[in-house]
């Protein structure tokens, strides 16, 4: 007697269920908190962190505080990256940070996330843009995670041929690219 190979791949199924559980139970919304405005002078040019596995797009330091200031991924509106990347050492900028982060400035040990940024009264990243863009960023991550979880669950329940997998993944990527180009809903 030959043993029939099962179509059931428990490790794919388990991974898919775990990812789906964490995505659906994790509340990713950003809490609006009270903000404080501080005016600081940049110590050095702002540093672009793109290309690395990091949760920040830009980081910088100021002459007044020892803390590292971070601009988080997905918080800058399209078209404003160049203005932020062009900030140079010695320029004065207005920063909006949480009240909790304001208390940590004197210590210099903790990184501070920027909620709003302006220079000479010209907003480079408003607080409303920050919250809106971060919510969209979290939504994109959630959609991507749910898709991955569904693909793992499908592959765990049945052996889907590679050709079908490629078609499904290609359709998903094509949809995301189309949404990005046409700026539909989540982009």
PyMOL commands that set and color helices and strands:
alter all, ss='L'
color gray80, all
select helices_A, chain A and resi 10-25+81-85+99-103+127-157+162-182
alter helices_A, ss='H'
color red, helices_A
select strands_A, chain A and resi 35-41+47-48+56-61+68-72+92-98+112-113+116-119+122-125
alter strands_A, ss='S'
color yellow, strands_A
deselect
rebuild
show_as cartoon
